[in-house]
Every structure is written in C-alpha cells, then in structure tokens.
C-alpha cells in the first residue's frame, strides 16, 4: 500500500474491494446439439458398422506379411502399449 501511495495508483486500481465471481456453464445441451449436427452431416447413408469393418480390414492388411523380425517388433510394441493389439475396442494404451 505504501508503494502505491508513493507511485500513484496502477491503471487497474479502482479503490473498490476486489471480488470474485464464480461462473458455471453447463455445456450438456450444446454437446448434444453438436453431436446431433455431426450425425446429421454424415447423412443417412453412413453405416458405422461398415466403417468399423473397413477399419478392421485395413488394420489386418497393414500388419499382414510381416517377416519374423518385424512380427517380433510389432508384438513388442503391442505388449508395451505403443500399438493397439488385436480384438474389439482396439486402442493404444494412454
């Protein structure tokens, strides 16, 4: 306070007691609206089952034909959680 008197008020000093305001936003409605917009934009011809099937086929093709050394490296990376393993819900570990 003494320094403020010596140098004058700072541009942000109003002389009022500082206060805080807690703001809370519920984005549930907006998230539901966003998801509905995404699904609507995909259109009626979008088939999620076919998309997942295609992803599984692409994954199988990507790692097919590995030689034994490549297979060992792949298995090591899967065990370490760097690459996703096979099976449903395939995702790399966080």
KALINDA-V871342 format. One record per residue. N is the residue number from 0. RES is the residue in one letter. SS is DSSP state (h for helix, s for strand, l for the rest). PHI is phi in radians with two decimals (none if undefined). D_LAST is the distance of its C-alpha to the last C-alpha in Angstrom with 1 decimal. Layout:
# KALINDA-V871342
n->{N N}
res->{RES RES}
ss->{SS SS}
phi->{PHI PHI}
d_last->{D_LAST D_LAST}
This chain:
# KALINDA-V871342
n->{0 1 2 3 4 5 6 7 8 9 10 11 12 13 14 15 16 17 18 19 20 21 22 23 24 25 26 27 28 29 30 31 32 33 34 35 36 37 38 39 40 41 42 43 44 45 46 47 48 49 50 51 52 53 54 55 56 57 58 59 60 61 62 63 64 65 66 67 68 69 70 71 72 73 74 75 76 77 78 79 80 81 82 83 84 85 86 87 88 89 90 91 92 93}
res->{X X X X X X X X X X X X X X X X X X X X X X X X X X X X X X X X X X X X X X X X X X X X X X X X X X X X X X X X X X X X X X X X X X X X X X X X X X X X X X X X X X X X X X X X X X X X X X}
ss->{l h h h h h h l l l l l l l l l l l l l l l l l l l l h h h h h h h h h h h h h h h l l l l l h h h h h h h h h h h h h h h l l l l l h h h h h h h h h h h h l l l l l l l l l l l l l l l}
phi->{none -1.11 -1.11 -1.09 -1.16 -1.27 -1.82 1.63 -1.22 -1.34 -1.05 -1.70 -1.49 -1.94 1.51 -1.61 -1.23 -1.12 -2.50 -2.08 -2.20 -1.54 -1.93 -2.20 -2.08 -1.71 -1.69 -1.01 -1.10 -1.14 -1.15 -1.12 -1.13 -1.12 -1.12 -1.10 -1.16 -1.12 -1.12 -1.12 -1.21 -1.17 1.52 -1.25 -1.44 -1.22 -2.12 -1.09 -1.14 -1.15 -1.11 -1.13 -1.07 -1.10 -1.14 -1.10 -1.13 -1.14 -1.10 -1.09 -1.17 -1.06 -1.82 -1.46 1.32 -1.31 -1.33 -0.99 -1.17 -1.12 -1.11 -1.09 -1.10 -1.06 -1.09 -1.12 -1.19 -1.16 -1.10 -1.42 1.46 -1.34 -1.91 -1.24 -1.45 -1.55 2.04 -1.19 1.21 -1.04 -2.72 -1.20 -1.19 -1.22}
d_last->{49.6 52.3 50.5 50.2 53.9 54.6 52.6 52.8 50.1 46.9 46.3 43.8 46.2 47.9 49.7 47.9 45.8 42.1 40.1 36.7 35.8 32.8 31.6 29.5 28.5 27.6 25.8 25.7 28.7 27.4 24.1 26.1 28.5 25.9 24.4 28.0 28.8 26.0 27.1 30.7 30.0 28.6 32.0 33.4 32.9 29.1 28.1 24.4 25.2 26.6 23.7 21.2 23.8 24.1 20.4 20.7 23.8 22.4 19.5 22.1 24.4 21.9 21.4 25.0 27.6 25.6 27.9 27.3 25.8 23.4 22.5 21.9 19.6 17.7 17.5 16.4 13.5 12.6 13.1 10.9 7.9 8.7 10.6 10.6 13.4 16.4 17.2 16.8 13.6 12.3 8.8 6.4 3.8 0.0}
